[in-house]
């Protein structure tokens, strides 16, 4: 087994471990052979996980749990591991470019920075990179724009629509909370804390939710009497896709 395959397997095992803790094992409900004959559903989940497209409930759960890849799957059965192997082999063989981008995404997450591959407007996929062109942002002027800042809060905390600043800021938010942002230029390392500090002072409740949200991605629990509540965008997979070939036995597509 190569390193890349090991990373993906650990990610999927971590997802399974979470569901087992709730008494709900995702792989126990899926007919893998039927699933692998359903390219529409596979591609739907690929767009969700790799390219930040619309997600169903399972897709959102997987995205949230990907950073927990370092934790072992306790109690996984051999049958479940076999199913995982079949899915991984299918993606490697039939979606090689997607596989490489998935490996890149998860590697960066495991290094502590939950960054997704960039998407251009014409749907071409580019590698993760520094964005020095964003050094031109006038932060002082931007922080005086109340409307723009409210958009950022909705983008960062509640997964609402993002403007171009939010699309840059969102994947770097957790890095800003945990330490140095490896994907920031030297200028951006100065500017990013200014934005975060401004949100903390002017949107204190939202900032607290943001702390819980982003640090939870790394398995860091924030002591609180009440759990953080954030609004996520959930798009159900088309019924005709999820139920095709006898795949779905419950409301979840996988």
C-alpha positions as CSV (number, residue, x, y, z in Angstrom):
1,X,0.0,0.0,0.0
2,X,1.5,3.4,-1.0
3,X,1.4,6.5,1.2
4,X,-1.4,8.2,-0.7
5,X,-3.7,5.2,-0.5
6,X,-2.9,4.9,3.3
7,X,-3.9,8.6,3.8
8,X,-7.3,8.1,2.0
9,X,-8.0,4.9,3.8
10,X,-7.3,6.5,7.2
11,X,-9.6,9.4,6.2
12,X,-12.5,7.0,5.3
13,X,-11.9,4.9,8.4
14,X,-12.1,8.0,10.6
15,X,-15.5,8.8,9.0
16,X,-16.7,5.3,9.7
17,X,-15.4,5.5,13.3
18,X,-17.6,8.6,13.9
19,X,-20.7,6.9,12.6
20,X,-20.0,3.8,14.7
21,X,-19.8,6.0,17.8
22,X,-23.4,6.9,17.0
23,X,-24.4,3.4,16.3
24,X,-24.8,4.2,12.6
25,X,-22.3,2.6,10.2
26,X,-22.4,4.1,6.8
27,X,-20.7,1.2,5.0
28,X,-23.1,-1.3,6.5
29,X,-25.9,0.3,4.5
30,X,-24.2,0.5,1.1
31,X,-24.2,-2.1,-1.7
32,X,-20.7,-1.3,-3.0
33,X,-21.1,-3.2,-6.3
34,X,-24.2,-1.2,-7.1
35,X,-22.6,2.1,-5.9
36,X,-19.6,1.6,-8.2
37,X,-22.0,1.1,-11.1
38,X,-23.6,4.4,-10.4
39,X,-21.2,7.0,-12.0
40,X,-23.7,9.9,-11.4
41,X,-23.7,9.4,-7.6
42,X,-19.9,8.9,-7.5
43,X,-19.3,12.1,-9.5
44,X,-21.8,13.9,-7.3
45,X,-19.8,13.0,-4.2
46,X,-16.5,13.9,-6.0
47,X,-17.8,17.4,-6.7
48,X,-18.8,17.7,-3.1
49,X,-15.5,16.5,-1.6
50,X,-12.9,17.6,-4.0
51,X,-14.3,20.7,-5.8
52,X,-16.6,22.1,-3.0
53,X,-19.7,21.5,-5.0
54,X,-23.2,20.9,-3.5
55,X,-23.2,18.2,-0.8
56,X,-25.8,15.8,0.6
57,X,-25.8,15.0,4.4
58,X,-23.1,12.3,4.0
59,X,-20.9,14.6,1.9
60,X,-21.1,17.4,4.5
61,X,-20.2,14.9,7.3
62,X,-17.2,13.5,5.3
63,X,-15.9,17.0,4.6
64,X,-16.2,17.9,8.3
65,X,-14.4,14.8,9.4
66,X,-11.6,14.7,6.9
67,X,-9.2,16.5,9.3
68,X,-9.5,13.7,11.8
69,X,-7.6,11.3,9.6
70,X,-4.9,10.8,12.2
71,X,-7.3,8.9,14.5
72,X,-7.7,5.2,14.2
73,X,-10.9,3.5,13.4
74,X,-11.9,1.5,16.5
75,X,-14.2,-1.5,15.9
76,X,-14.2,-1.5,12.0
77,X,-15.0,-4.9,10.7
78,X,-13.0,-6.7,8.0
79,X,-16.0,-6.4,5.7
80,X,-16.1,-2.6,6.1
81,X,-12.4,-2.4,5.3
82,X,-12.9,-4.5,2.1
83,X,-15.7,-2.1,1.0
84,X,-13.4,0.9,1.5
85,X,-10.7,-0.7,-0.5
86,X,-13.1,-1.4,-3.4
87,X,-14.2,2.2,-3.5
88,X,-10.6,3.6,-3.3
89,X,-9.4,1.3,-6.1
90,X,-12.3,2.3,-8.3
91,X,-11.6,6.0,-7.8
92,X,-7.8,5.5,-8.5
93,X,-8.5,3.6,-11.6
94,X,-11.4,5.6,-13.1
95,X,-10.7,9.1,-11.8
96,X,-6.9,9.4,-11.7
97,X,-6.9,13.2,-11.8
98,X,-9.5,13.5,-9.1
99,X,-7.5,11.0,-7.1
100,X,-4.4,13.2,-7.2
101,X,-6.4,16.3,-6.2
102,X,-8.1,14.4,-3.4
103,X,-4.6,13.2,-2.1
104,X,-3.4,16.8,-2.2
105,X,-6.4,18.1,-0.4
106,X,-6.2,15.6,2.4
107,X,-2.4,15.9,2.8
108,X,-2.8,19.6,3.4
109,X,-5.6,19.0,5.9
110,X,-3.4,16.6,7.8
111,X,-0.7,19.2,8.0
112,X,-3.2,21.4,9.8
113,X,-4.5,23.6,7.0
114,X,-7.9,22.7,5.6
115,X,-7.4,24.2,2.1
116,X,-9.3,23.0,-1.0
117,X,-7.9,23.0,-4.5
118,X,-8.8,26.3,-6.2
119,X,-11.5,26.4,-8.8
120,X,-11.5,28.9,-11.6
121,X,-14.6,30.4,-13.2
122,X,-14.3,28.2,-16.2
123,X,-14.1,25.1,-14.0
124,X,-10.4,24.4,-14.6
125,X,-8.7,23.0,-11.5
126,X,-5.5,24.6,-10.4
127,X,-3.0,23.6,-7.7
128,X,-3.0,25.2,-4.3
129,X,-0.8,28.2,-4.2
130,X,0.1,31.5,-2.6
131,X,-2.0,34.4,-3.9
132,X,0.3,37.5,-3.8
133,X,-2.2,39.4,-6.0
134,X,-4.4,39.7,-2.9
135,X,-1.7,41.9,-1.2
136,X,-3.4,44.8,-2.9
137,X,-6.4,44.7,-0.6
138,X,-6.8,47.9,1.4
139,X,-7.6,46.4,4.8
140,X,-8.2,49.7,6.5
141,X,-10.8,50.7,3.9
142,X,-12.3,47.2,3.9
143,X,-12.9,47.2,7.6
144,X,-15.0,50.3,7.3
145,X,-17.3,48.5,4.8
146,X,-20.0,47.2,7.1
147,X,-21.9,45.4,4.4
148,X,-18.8,43.6,3.1
149,X,-17.9,42.5,6.6
150,X,-21.4,41.1,7.2
151,X,-20.9,39.1,4.1
152,X,-17.6,37.8,5.5
153,X,-19.2,36.7,8.7
154,X,-21.9,34.8,6.9
155,X,-19.3,33.3,4.6
156,X,-16.8,32.3,7.3
157,X,-19.1,31.3,10.2
158,X,-22.4,30.1,8.6
159,X,-21.1,28.9,5.2
160,X,-23.1,31.6,3.3
161,X,-22.1,33.1,0.0
162,X,-18.5,34.4,-0.2
163,X,-17.0,37.4,-2.1
164,X,-13.5,37.2,-3.4
165,X,-12.0,38.2,-0.1
166,X,-14.0,35.6,1.7
167,X,-12.9,32.9,-0.7
168,X,-9.3,33.8,0.1
169,X,-9.9,34.2,3.9
170,X,-12.0,31.1,4.6
171,X,-9.5,28.3,4.0
172,X,-6.9,30.3,6.0
173,X,-9.1,31.1,9.0
174,X,-8.2,28.0,11.0
175,X,-4.5,28.5,10.2
176,X,-4.8,32.0,11.6
177,X,-6.2,30.7,14.8
178,X,-3.7,27.9,15.2
179,X,-0.5,29.7,14.2
180,X,1.4,30.7,11.1
181,X,-0.4,30.6,7.8
182,X,1.8,28.8,5.4
183,X,-0.3,29.8,2.4
184,X,-0.1,33.6,3.2
185,X,2.5,36.0,1.9
186,X,4.4,38.0,4.5
187,X,2.1,41.0,3.9
188,X,-1.0,38.8,4.3
189,X,0.3,37.4,7.6
190,X,0.0,41.0,8.9
191,X,-3.3,41.7,7.3
192,X,-5.1,38.5,8.3
193,X,-5.0,39.0,12.1
194,X,-6.4,42.5,11.6
195,X,-9.5,41.0,9.9
196,X,-9.8,38.4,12.6
197,X,-9.4,40.9,15.4
198,X,-12.0,43.2,13.9
199,X,-14.5,40.4,13.7
200,X,-13.7,39.4,17.3
201,X,-14.4,42.9,18.6
202,X,-17.4,43.8,16.4
203,X,-19.1,40.4,16.1
204,X,-18.2,38.7,19.4
205,X,-20.9,36.0,19.3
206,X,-20.2,35.1,15.7
207,X,-16.5,35.0,16.5
208,X,-17.0,32.5,19.3
209,X,-18.9,30.3,16.9
210,X,-16.1,30.6,14.4
211,X,-13.5,29.5,17.1
212,X,-15.6,26.4,17.8
213,X,-16.2,25.6,14.2
214,X,-12.6,25.9,12.9
215,X,-10.8,24.4,15.9
216,X,-13.3,21.5,15.9
217,X,-11.9,20.7,12.4
218,X,-8.7,19.6,14.2
219,X,-10.5,17.7,16.9
220,X,-9.9,20.4,19.5
221,X,-12.8,20.6,21.9
222,X,-13.7,24.1,23.2
223,X,-15.3,24.0,26.7
224,X,-18.8,25.3,26.6
225,X,-22.2,24.6,28.2
226,X,-23.8,24.6,24.7
227,X,-22.4,23.3,21.4
228,X,-21.6,25.7,18.6
229,X,-24.5,25.9,16.1
230,X,-23.7,26.9,12.6
231,X,-25.8,26.8,9.5
232,X,-24.4,24.5,6.7
233,X,-25.6,24.3,3.1
234,X,-27.0,20.8,2.5
235,X,-28.2,19.7,-0.9
236,X,-29.7,16.3,-1.2
237,X,-28.4,14.1,-3.9
238,X,-31.1,13.7,-6.6
239,X,-33.5,10.9,-5.6
240,X,-33.2,9.2,-9.0
241,X,-29.5,9.0,-8.5
242,X,-29.4,7.9,-4.9
243,X,-32.0,5.1,-5.5
244,X,-30.7,3.9,-8.8
245,X,-29.6,0.2,-9.0
246,X,-31.0,-0.5,-5.5
247,X,-28.3,1.5,-3.8
248,X,-30.3,3.2,-1.2
249,X,-32.0,1.4,1.6
250,X,-32.5,4.4,3.9
251,X,-32.8,8.2,3.3
252,X,-29.1,8.5,2.9
253,X,-27.5,7.9,-0.5
254,X,-24.6,6.0,1.0
